[in-house]
Amino acid sequence: MFRSRRYRVDNEQVVLVLTVLLVLAVIVLTSSVTFCLSGVFILGMFALSAFTIRAHHRALMHSAQLVNGAQTPELDRLVRICSQKLQPGPVDVYLVKQNQMNAYTFGIGDPKALVIYTPMVQVMDPGELSFVIGHEMGHVALGHTWLNTILGGMAGIPAPFGAAVLLYAAFRWWNRICEYSADRAGLLACGDLNLAVSALVKLAAPNIRSQQEFDRALAMLDAQDDDVSNVLAEAFQSHPMLIRRINKLRDYAQTAEYRQMQAGVNGNVGERAGSPMPTGQTREDPRPAVTPPEPQEAPKSPEERWPWLKKKED
């Protein structure tokens, strides 16, 4: 069984170490709290987070729908394939009926919890959903779920305002690096750069229904990093701008390392590199992510060109 974490972004662990060192430097230089009290504070924050996470998990078990083969067979199939590919360890997947385009994962011990909001299932096709599921499983596999709890507690150590802002920005810097790593996991899970890009665009424009609408949405995203205010605001956000994530994935998809990793994870489910995608997926999605597709002799219908236009069964 192929199990590798080489899709982690190179400087992710460097940023993690720098953030921890920054916390220690703030403690020493500001003398706002002693090392002993800092340790107590971090342990207290960790204990509080563990209690909150356990309570949240219990609430999910009562209010959300656990994804399984009996009630949600198609989604369960995607979860199993992504899990076989990425080998993240024990993960329970929940479907939450709320009007949000969101998915997230949390947990300290096993099993971790992966939460998907129903609009994502309604809007995205199987390949795009595989990217989302793989992204969240990447967070689990790389240890982001429990590291986020610890590092968040450290970044919240009482400190003068300037130092506190610096710690918060450093923590968010690490968060954003983690998103790039998780995006790589999502790409490995879905196996198609076009599907990964389409999934990211739909996070901002879930109602696109034509090539023209897709192009307009991508153009709007592409312009975001031209605005200085957006660049400054990103420094305090947990996620990079979508266009940065798309461009990072495009770069990664052209590397020999990606091709080796994709072949390895595909082998976990008995697929070969370049093998046909599962039913409902297509390698010819709305906007070419690397090179344009070959011209077709016969034009395809919108439903064939964009699988999400097909009417979904209830």
N, C-alpha and C positions, 0 to 999 in steps of 0.2 A: 504494500500500500504506500503510495507516494504521499509524503507529509513534509512539506517544506514551508518555511516562513520567509523565504528570500524575497517575497514581494514587499516586505517592509521597506519604506522609503529610507534611503541611506542615512539621512541626518536625523531621523526620528529619535533614536536613542541619545544622540548627542544633545538635542534640545531638551530631552528629559533630564539628563545629567546637569546641564546648564541651569535649568529651572531649580533643581534641588540645591545646587551650589548657591544660586541667587538667594534662596530662602535662608540658607545658613549665613550668608554674608549680611543680609538685612538684620538678622538676629544679633550678630556680633557688632555691626557698625552702629545700629540705632540703640542698642541696649534696651529695647522696648520690653522685651521679656527675656528671662533667663533660658538657658538651654533646657533646664529641667522643666520649667513651665511650658516651654515649647513642645516638649515631648508629651506632656500631659494634655496639652491642647489638641495635638494631632491625634492622639489616641482617643480623646473624647469625640472629636469630629468623626473619626472612623467608626466608633461605636454607634454614634447617632445615625450615620449613614447606613450602617448595617441594619439597624432597627428599622429605619425608614424603608429601605429596600425590601426587607422581609415583609413589612406591612403592605407595601405596594404589590408585592408578589401575591400575597394572600387575597388582596382586593381583586387582582386580575383573574385569579382562579374562580372567583364568584361572579364577576361581571363580564369578563371577556370570553370569547370562544377559543378553546384550545384547538389548534390545528391538528387534525388527525385524518386517517384514511377513511373513516366512516362518514364524517360530516363534511369535510372539505377535501375530497380526494385529489383534485387537480393541484390545489395549493400544497397539500401534503406531499405530492409527488415532487414538486419543485424543491420543497424544503429538503427532502431526502437526497435528491441529486446534488444540491449545493453542499449539503453536509458531507456526502461521500467525497466530493471533489476537494473540499477545503479542510476536512477533518478538524473542526473547531472544538470538539468535545461535546458533552451533554448540553443541549439547548432546547428549551420549551418555547414553542412559537404560539403567539396569541393574536387573534383577530379582534380588533376593537371597532365598534360602530360609532365613530365620531367623524364629523365633517372636516377632516384635516388630511393633507397630503404629507404624511409623515411616517417614519418607522424609526425605531430606536431599540437599543439593547441595554440591559443592566444586570447587575448581579456581582456578588463577591465569591460565593461558593457555587458548587454545581447543584442542579443545572442552572445555567444562565437563562434569562428570559429575553425573547425577541418579540417585539410588539409591532404589528402592522395595522395601519388604519385602513378601513374598508375602501375609501376612495382610491387608494393605490391599486387595489385589486380590480376595481371597476375601470380604471383608466389605462392601466398598463397591460401589455400583452405578456405571455409567459416568459419570453426572453428578457424583457425589461424588468419584470418582477424578479427574475433570477439575479440580475445585477443588484437590485435593492437587497434581496435576502443575502446574497454573497457579501455585499458591503458590510452588513451588520454582523455576519458571521466572522468576517475579517477582524472586526473590533474584538470579538470574543477570542479568536485564535491568537491574536497578538497581545492579549492581556490588557487591552485598553479599558475594559469595564471596571476591573478592580484598581488599576493604576489611576484611573480618573478619580476614584473615591479618595485615594491616599493623597494624590498630588493636589486635588482641590482643597483638602483640609490643610495642607501645608501652605498653599497660596493664601489661605484665609487667616493666617496668623496675625494677631493684632500688631499693627505697625503704623508709623506716621503716614499721613495721607499720600505723600509722594511715593513712599516705598510700597504702600499697599497697591497703588495704581500700577507700579512697575511689576509687582508680583502677579497681579491679575493679568496684565498684558503678556507676561511670560507664560502663564498657564494657558492662556488662549492660543498662544503661538504653538505650544505643544499640541493642543486640541486640533489645530488646523493641519499640522503635519500628519497627525493620526488619520485625518480624513483622506489624505492622499494615499496612505497605505491601504486603508479600507476600500477605496475606489479600485485599487489594483486587485484586491480580492474579489470585488464585484465583477470586474472584467473577466477574471479567471473563471468565475462561476457561470457567467452567461456565455462566454466564449466568443463574443463578437463585439468589436469596437463600436460598430454602428448602433447596436442595441444599447450599449452602455451610454453613448452620447444621447440617444433618444430618451433614455430614462432620466438623465440629468436635466435635459431641456423640459421634460414634462413636469418636473418638480416646480418649475416657474410658470409653465403654461400647460396645465393639464388638459385643456379643452381643444388643443390643436386638432384639426380635422382635414388638413390638406398640406400639400408640399409648400404652398405659398405661406400659410400660417406658420409652419415650422421654420421656414427661412426667416420670417419676420421675428419670431421669438428668439432664434439664435443670434440674429443681428443685434437685437436689444441687449442680450446677454454679453455679446462681444464688446458693446460700448460701455459696459459698466466700469471696467477698469481704466477707462479714459477720464473718469471723473475723480478729481483729487479727494473730494469728500468721501467717496466710496472707499478709496484706498485707505484713508485715515480711519474710517469707521471699522474696516476689516480687522484692524489691529486689536480690537476688543470683542471680536466675534469668535464663536467656536468653530464656524465653518468658513472655508475660503469662498470667494466669489465663484459662482458656477462656471464661468468661462475659464477661470484658472484651473479648475478641476478637469474640465474637458480637455484643455490643452496639455495638462500633465498626462492624462490618459493617452492622448494621441502620441506623445513622445515615448511613453513606456511601451506602447503596442508595437513600436518599430524596432525594439531592441531584441537581440538574440536571447537575453535572459527571459523575456516574456514568452517567446516561442518555446523555450525549454520548459518553463513552468506550465504553460498551457498544455503541452503534450503530456506532462506528468499528471496534472489533475484530471485530464480527460481519460487517462489510463485507469484512474480509480473507478470510473463508471463504464469501462469497456469501450470508450470512444477513441478513435484515431484522430490525429490532427487533420482538419479539413473534412471530417465526416459530417453527414447531414445533421442539421439542427433538429431538436425534438419537435413534434407536431405543434403547430401554432406559432413557430418562430420563423424568422426569415433573415437571410444575410443581406437583403437588399432593402434596408430601412430608409426612412425619409430623406436623410441628408447623408451623403457619403462622408465618412469621417477621415479617410485617408486618400483614396482615389475614387473618381467617379465610376459608376457601374458601366458595363458595356451597353451600348444601345440595343434595345429590344426590337425584334422584327415586328412583333405584334404588341400594341400597347396593352398594358395591364389595367384591369379595373381598379378603382380606388380601394376596394376591399382587399385585393391581392397586393397592391402596392403598400398599403398601410394596414396591417392586420388589426389594429385597434378599432377600425371602423366596423368590423364585423360585429353583428349583434351578439351580445353575450347572453348565454343561458342563465336563467335565475337559479 
